[in-house]
Amino acid sequence: MKFAVEQGIFDRLPDVCFGVVVCKGADNHRDYPEIDALLDEAIAAASQRFAGKKVKEEPAIIPYREAFRTLGINPNKYMCSAEALFTRIAKGKGMPHINPLVDLNNAVSLTHTIPMGTHDLGISDEDIVVRFARGDETFIPFGAQESEHPDAGEVIYAVGSDVRTRRWTWRQSEHGKITADTSYVFYPLDAFVDFNRDEMLAAREELAQKLQDIFHAQVRVGYVDKDQREMDLSL
């Protein structure tokens, strides 16, 4: 099982890069007070950070908005996941605690201002590929039951014809979501070599360390860019 990024993505976004964390053997049924505290602290810091400010004007967010425009995505309508989290918090809506593996992801994402995803690797042994959609793939929006199709040419995270994330880092699918039964997880961290690669790598290392320290799980890290377009996710 591999994570791969098609060459065409790098043709459009030459400086895009991806941090990778794979975790296996985590117990997501338990309560982890330390993760609850990490997320609450990150939410409070984000609320203070954006008090009276517009999230879309934050220097750490602007490159993602520009990349969305390059990919033909309207960032005012479809925000990257990090911008969406900060916008929700800035509007006073807070953020729900979902489950430990997701809450840890959100805490690290908020702390480092890096879009990060969570994918259950236990439901399929097929490769996860970042590519342009044909338009005939299927996507089940989070919390929904009926499927839809991505736009042709849209950047997606895909497992075969199953879309796991639409519009690059905008929204994940119901299929592949993290549940209490999830124990094998792929976390992609999306960044740019010329802008925030070091911050992304710091987020990657923090996430990996906390998965080991808190969950006592088996963890592997990696990195994908235009010079190394894939890596093995197997553990």
C-alpha positions in Angstrom: 0.0 0.0 0.0 1.5 3.3 -1.1 0.8 7.0 -0.9 1.6 8.6 -4.3 1.2 12.0 -6.0 0.8 12.2 -9.7 3.4 14.2 -11.7 0.6 16.5 -13.0 0.1 17.9 -9.5 3.7 19.0 -9.3 3.5 20.5 -12.8 0.8 22.8 -11.4 2.3 23.3 -7.9 6.1 22.6 -8.2 6.8 23.5 -4.6 4.0 21.5 -2.9 5.2 18.8 -0.5 3.6 16.3 1.8 4.6 15.1 5.2 3.5 11.6 6.1 2.7 9.9 9.4 1.4 6.4 9.6 0.2 5.0 12.9 -0.8 1.4 13.6 -2.0 -0.3 16.8 -3.7 2.8 18.4 -6.6 2.2 20.8 -9.1 4.8 19.8 -11.8 3.6 22.2 -10.2 5.0 25.3 -10.3 8.5 26.7 -7.1 10.4 26.7 -7.3 13.5 28.9 -3.9 14.8 27.6 -5.3 14.9 24.0 -8.4 16.8 25.3 -6.1 19.3 27.0 -4.0 19.7 23.9 -7.0 20.4 21.7 -8.6 22.8 24.2 -5.3 24.7 24.5 -4.9 24.9 20.7 -8.5 26.2 20.3 -8.0 28.9 23.0 -4.8 30.0 21.3 -6.4 30.2 17.9 -9.3 32.2 19.3 -6.9 34.7 20.8 -4.7 34.7 17.7 -7.6 35.7 15.4 -9.6 38.0 17.6 -10.6 40.9 15.4 -8.7 39.5 12.4 -9.6 37.9 9.1 -8.3 34.4 8.8 -7.9 34.6 5.1 -5.4 37.5 5.5 -3.2 35.4 7.8 0.3 35.1 6.1 0.4 31.3 6.9 -3.0 30.8 5.1 -2.4 33.0 2.0 -0.2 30.4 0.1 -2.9 27.8 0.4 -5.5 30.3 -1.0 -3.2 31.1 -3.9 -2.6 27.4 -4.6 -6.3 26.8 -4.6 -6.7 29.6 -7.2 -3.9 28.0 -9.3 -5.8 24.7 -9.2 -9.1 26.4 -10.3 -10.7 26.3 -6.8 -12.4 29.4 -5.4 -10.8 29.8 -1.9 -13.7 32.1 -0.8 -16.1 29.2 -1.4 -13.9 26.2 -0.6 -11.3 26.7 2.1 -8.4 24.4 2.9 -9.0 22.5 6.1 -6.7 24.6 8.3 -8.4 27.9 7.2 -11.8 26.2 7.8 -10.8 25.3 11.4 -9.5 28.7 12.2 -12.6 30.4 10.6 -14.9 28.3 12.7 -13.0 29.2 15.9 -12.7 32.9 15.0 -16.5 33.1 14.6 -16.9 31.8 18.2 -18.2 28.4 17.2 -15.4 26.5 18.9 -14.6 23.0 17.8 -16.1 19.7 18.9 -14.1 16.8 20.3 -14.6 13.9 17.9 -12.3 11.1 18.9 -8.7 10.9 20.1 -7.0 10.2 16.8 -8.8 13.1 15.1 -8.6 15.4 18.1 -4.8 15.0 18.1 -4.7 15.7 14.4 -6.7 18.9 14.9 -4.6 20.1 17.8 -1.4 19.7 15.8 -2.9 21.3 12.7 -4.0 24.4 14.7 -0.7 24.7 16.5 1.4 24.6 13.3 -1.2 26.1 10.8 -0.8 23.1 8.5 -3.7 21.4 6.7 -3.7 17.7 7.9 -5.9 14.8 7.0 -6.8 11.5 8.7 -7.5 8.3 6.7 -8.4 4.9 8.0 -6.0 2.4 6.4 -7.7 -0.6 7.8 -10.6 -0.6 5.3 -8.6 -1.0 2.1 -5.1 -2.1 1.0 -5.2 0.0 -2.2 -2.9 2.9 -2.8 -3.9 6.4 -1.8 -3.2 8.8 -4.7 -3.3 12.6 -5.1 -4.4 13.2 -8.6 -6.8 15.0 -11.0 -10.3 13.6 -11.0 -11.9 12.1 -14.1 -15.3 13.1 -12.9 -16.8 9.6 -12.6 -15.4 8.8 -9.2 -17.7 8.7 -6.1 -17.6 10.8 -3.0 -19.8 10.5 0.1 -19.7 13.8 2.0 -18.9 13.5 5.7 -22.1 12.8 7.6 -24.1 12.0 4.4 -25.2 8.8 2.8 -25.7 9.7 -0.8 -22.7 9.9 -3.1 -21.7 12.6 -5.5 -19.1 13.0 -8.2 -16.1 15.4 -8.2 -15.6 17.8 -11.0 -13.4 16.6 -13.8 -9.9 18.0 -13.3 -10.4 18.6 -9.5 -7.5 17.6 -7.3 -8.5 14.7 -5.1 -7.1 12.2 -2.6 -8.4 8.9 -4.2 -8.4 5.2 -3.5 -9.2 3.7 -6.9 -12.5 5.4 -7.9 -13.3 6.2 -4.2 -12.6 9.9 -3.4 -11.3 10.3 0.1 -10.8 14.1 -0.1 -12.3 16.6 -2.5 -10.7 19.8 -3.8 -7.3 18.9 -2.4 -7.6 19.6 1.3 -11.2 20.9 1.4 -13.4 18.1 2.7 -13.0 14.4 3.5 -15.3 11.5 2.8 -17.6 9.5 5.1 -15.7 6.5 3.6 -12.4 6.2 5.3 -13.3 8.4 8.3 -11.7 7.7 11.7 -14.0 5.9 14.1 -13.6 4.3 17.5 -12.6 1.1 15.8 -9.8 2.7 13.8 -6.3 1.6 14.7 -4.3 2.0 11.5 -4.1 5.7 10.3 -2.5 7.7 7.5 -2.0 11.4 8.3 -1.0 13.5 5.3 0.4 17.0 6.0 0.2 19.4 3.0 2.8 22.2 2.7 5.2 24.1 0.4 8.9 23.6 0.1 9.6 27.3 -0.3 7.2 28.5 2.4 6.5 26.3 5.4 8.3 23.0 4.9 10.2 23.3 8.2 6.9 24.0 10.1 5.3 21.0 8.4 8.2 18.8 9.4 7.9 20.1 13.0 4.2 19.2 13.0 5.0 15.8 11.6 7.5 15.1 14.3 5.2 16.3 17.1 2.3 14.2 15.8 4.5 11.1 15.5 6.0 11.5 19.0 2.6 12.0 20.6 1.2 8.9 18.8 4.1 7.0 20.3 3.9 8.5 23.8 0.1 8.6 24.2 -1.1 5.6 22.2 2.1 3.5 22.4 1.5 2.8 18.7 3.8 1.7 15.9 4.7 4.9 13.9 6.4 5.6 10.7 7.1 9.0 9.1 7.9 10.0 5.5 8.0 12.8 3.0 6.8 13.2 -0.6 7.7 15.9 -3.1 8.5 16.3 -6.8 11.7 14.4 -6.5 10.2 11.5 -4.5 6.6 11.1 -5.5 5.6 8.1 -3.4 6.2 6.1 -0.3 5.2 2.8 1.3 2.5 3.1 4.0 2.7 -0.5 5.2 3.4 -1.2 8.8 
